[in-house]
Amino acid sequence: MSHYPDKFDFLMVGGGVFGLTAAIELAKRKYKIGLLNPDTIPHHLAASSDISKAVRMEYGSDTEYFRMVEICIDRWKHWNDLFGAKLYHEVGFLLLCKHPFESKRQSFEQTSCANLIKAGYALDRMDANAIKQRFPVVNTEVYMNANFNPKGGFADATLTIEKLANYATSLGVQILQGQTATELLIDKGQLWGVKTKEGVIYHCGHAMVTAGPYSILLLPELAPYMKATGHPVFWLKPKDPTPFTPPHLSVFSADLSNTGWYGFPWSDKYGIVKVAKHSNGVDLHPEHDDRQVTENEIIEMRLFLNDAFPALSEAPLVYTRRCLYTDTLDGHFWIDHHPETKGLLVGTGGSGHAFKMAPLLGEMLADVAEGGSNPFSTRHRWRDPTKGTTQMEEARYIVGGKI
Ligand SMILES: Cc1cc2nc3c(=O)[nH]c(=O)nc-3n(C[C@H](O)[C@H](O)[C@H](O)COP(=O)(O)OP(=O)(O)OC[C@H]3O[C@@H](n4cnc5c(N)ncnc54)[C@H](O)[C@@H]3O)c2cc1C
């Protein structure tokens, strides 16, 4: 066992969007920062490694997430300039509804639009004819109502992680790839270091566990409050991409809170159309369980496309992936000091919706790490959600109300 020569003020255990944004913000505040991650960053199994993540202000009646994304969108645009790359693509967000907007079943869409109006945004409501005009691939026999919000779109997640990692390094963060934390070293209730599978001990004043679903393996005391759940992602390759290309299609949700289905327009960079499901998912052990998408899930996806985008329903399926949420029982993130161990912090619990918050996450994590608070950190602090706790993220289609 060797000892790493440097001692860090803060050592991040995991280089996804939680770990990297925290490292950057703490480095800006002049702390000595290290970051451990297995293999390379972006890690191929990380939730933060993906071609696209939706950036939507539509959070139902939840004004706090709405406000967070409103701030984030302006900062995503700043990152585009800062990094000289298109991380955030403002192609808009299309809310598709199966039922009249006023119906109870569309409460997510109704309350999302109410928040837009309250914040001074003009709605762009469409009936079946108007949808057919502007988004001709939508099956308006089924989806007959919609609202289009031009302020929204998607982030190129993997590119964002690459840029954030380079930026962190430029700020003096020591990114230690090929290092897998296996043990948090604690003496008399005080954390003093982290041991890795590769046989190195890292000394630090504080360690922040930002290892996504693996955080629960490093900190089993998190298991009553969160779990790893696997969610299917599908890449399709339509012969003629034009009708799926902005402005003919944007990022969309298809009666999301009642079906879980959402997706992205044609990507010139990757040559596909991506659809995915924001629902219960399947419980998975991050290390042991198989992550294959099943035949049944593919059939379900085809049935959805047949319903929503018939022109896409026969398109070749070129790739599937089951990606892992670090799913808290209430759907809020988990950002706090460990209640018993000094010098130990946790930054995780993305619950399938944290990537869009990247431009705000860093300061939320750093403010809490410094012993303070952040205007948005209150509901993400250490808490005691019980098994009966209801999922609070209103966009998510949760069968039985609980994950
Ligand atoms: C299918 C899917 C779709 C999603 N869609 C959206 C979306 O549209 N919009 C949105 O806002 N959010 C979305 N999300 C959520 C978002 O991707 C996550 O909330 C976010 O990326 C979580 O980041 P993280 O840093 O916690 O975890 P990760 O990105 O998983 O990073 C954890 C890192 O820790 C490393 N690690 C693991 N074990 C160890 C160890 N022992 N030692 C050191 N390092 C370790 C891993 O290699 C990895 O790099 C989606 C997530 C999934 C799975």
Ligand as a Chemical Component Dictionary entry (heavy atoms), coordinates in Angstrom:
data_LIG
# 
_chem_comp.id                   LIG 
_chem_comp.type                 NON-POLYMER 
_chem_comp.pdbx_formal_charge   0 
_chem_comp.three_letter_code    LIG 
# 
loop_
_chem_comp_atom.comp_id 
_chem_comp_atom.atom_id 
_chem_comp_atom.alt_atom_id 
_chem_comp_atom.type_symbol 
_chem_comp_atom.charge 
_chem_comp_atom.model_Cartn_x 
_chem_comp_atom.model_Cartn_y 
_chem_comp_atom.model_Cartn_z 
_chem_comp_atom.pdbx_ordinal 
LIG C1  C1  C 0 -31.221 6.946  -18.493 1  
LIG C2  C2  C 0 -30.964 8.269  -17.838 2  
LIG C3  C3  C 0 -31.500 9.405  -18.394 3  
LIG C4  C4  C 0 -31.325 10.634 -17.766 4  
LIG N1  N1  N 0 -31.853 11.734 -18.364 5  
LIG C5  C5  C 0 -31.675 12.937 -17.780 6  
LIG C6  C6  C 0 -32.181 14.097 -18.423 7  
LIG O1  O1  O 0 -32.773 14.011 -19.508 8  
LIG N2  N2  N 0 -31.985 15.304 -17.799 9  
LIG C7  C7  C 0 -31.317 15.407 -16.596 10 
LIG O2  O2  O 0 -31.216 16.509 -16.085 11 
LIG N3  N3  N 0 -30.816 14.315 -15.958 12 
LIG C8  C8  C 0 -30.989 13.096 -16.539 13 
LIG N4  N4  N 0 -30.485 11.983 -15.937 14 
LIG C9  C9  C 0 -29.880 12.091 -14.593 15 
LIG C10 C10 C 0 -28.437 12.466 -14.622 16 
LIG O3  O3  O 0 -27.776 11.820 -15.677 17 
LIG C11 C11 C 0 -27.821 12.086 -13.283 18 
LIG O4  O4  O 0 -28.585 12.617 -12.225 19 
LIG C12 C12 C 0 -26.381 12.575 -13.130 20 
LIG O5  O5  O 0 -25.651 12.361 -14.295 21 
LIG C13 C13 C 0 -25.758 11.851 -11.942 22 
LIG O6  O6  O 0 -24.420 12.265 -11.840 23 
LIG P1  P1  P 0 -23.460 11.640 -10.727 24 
LIG O7  O7  O 0 -22.227 12.454 -10.761 25 
LIG O8  O8  O 0 -24.191 11.518 -9.435  26 
LIG O9  O9  O 0 -23.240 10.118 -11.156 27 
LIG P2  P2  P 0 -22.385 9.499  -12.353 28 
LIG O10 O10 O 0 -22.467 10.325 -13.549 29 
LIG O11 O11 O 0 -22.801 8.091  -12.449 30 
LIG O12 O12 O 0 -20.866 9.610  -11.834 31 
LIG C14 C14 C 0 -20.382 8.815  -10.793 32 
LIG C15 C15 C 0 -18.886 8.671  -11.051 33 
LIG O13 O13 O 0 -18.329 7.971  -9.930  34 
LIG C16 C16 C 0 -17.393 7.038  -10.423 35 
LIG N5  N5  N 0 -17.216 5.991  -9.405  36 
LIG C17 C17 C 0 -18.026 4.911  -9.195  37 
LIG N6  N6  N 0 -17.529 4.163  -8.177  38 
LIG C18 C18 C 0 -16.394 4.788  -7.759  39 
LIG C19 C19 C 0 -15.413 4.484  -6.760  40 
LIG N7  N7  N 0 -15.530 3.399  -5.989  41 
LIG N8  N8  N 0 -14.343 5.326  -6.619  42 
LIG C20 C20 C 0 -14.229 6.436  -7.403  43 
LIG N9  N9  N 0 -15.133 6.787  -8.356  44 
LIG C21 C21 C 0 -16.206 5.960  -8.533  45 
LIG C22 C22 C 0 -18.008 6.547  -11.731 46 
LIG O14 O14 O 0 -17.026 5.978  -12.593 47 
LIG C23 C23 C 0 -18.573 7.851  -12.304 48 
LIG O15 O15 O 0 -17.651 8.511  -13.117 49 
LIG C24 C24 C 0 -30.609 10.731 -16.548 50 
LIG C25 C25 C 0 -30.014 9.582  -15.996 51 
LIG C26 C26 C 0 -30.179 8.367  -16.628 52 
LIG C27 C27 C 0 -29.564 7.163  -16.001 53 
# 
loop_
_chem_comp_bond.comp_id 
_chem_comp_bond.atom_id_1 
_chem_comp_bond.atom_id_2 
_chem_comp_bond.value_order 
_chem_comp_bond.pdbx_ordinal 
LIG C1  C2  SING 1  
LIG C2  C3  SING 2  
LIG C2  C26 DOUB 3  
LIG C3  C4  DOUB 4  
LIG C4  N1  SING 5  
LIG C4  C24 SING 6  
LIG N1  C5  DOUB 7  
LIG C5  C6  SING 8  
LIG C5  C8  SING 9  
LIG C6  O1  DOUB 10 
LIG C6  N2  SING 11 
LIG N2  C7  SING 12 
LIG C7  O2  DOUB 13 
LIG C7  N3  SING 14 
LIG N3  C8  DOUB 15 
LIG C8  N4  SING 16 
LIG N4  C9  SING 17 
LIG N4  C24 SING 18 
LIG C9  C10 SING 19 
LIG C10 O3  SING 20 
LIG C10 C11 SING 21 
LIG C11 O4  SING 22 
LIG C11 C12 SING 23 
LIG C12 O5  SING 24 
LIG C12 C13 SING 25 
LIG C13 O6  SING 26 
LIG O6  P1  SING 27 
LIG P1  O7  DOUB 28 
LIG P1  O8  SING 29 
LIG P1  O9  SING 30 
LIG O9  P2  SING 31 
LIG P2  O10 DOUB 32 
LIG P2  O11 SING 33 
LIG P2  O12 SING 34 
LIG O12 C14 SING 35 
LIG C14 C15 SING 36 
LIG C15 O13 SING 37 
LIG C15 C23 SING 38 
LIG O13 C16 SING 39 
LIG C16 N5  SING 40 
LIG C16 C22 SING 41 
LIG N5  C17 SING 42 
LIG N5  C21 SING 43 
LIG C17 N6  DOUB 44 
LIG N6  C18 SING 45 
LIG C18 C19 SING 46 
LIG C18 C21 DOUB 47 
LIG C19 N7  SING 48 
LIG C19 N8  DOUB 49 
LIG N8  C20 SING 50 
LIG C20 N9  DOUB 51 
LIG N9  C21 SING 52 
LIG C22 O14 SING 53 
LIG C22 C23 SING 54 
LIG C23 O15 SING 55 
LIG C24 C25 DOUB 56 
LIG C25 C26 SING 57 
LIG C26 C27 SING 58 
# 
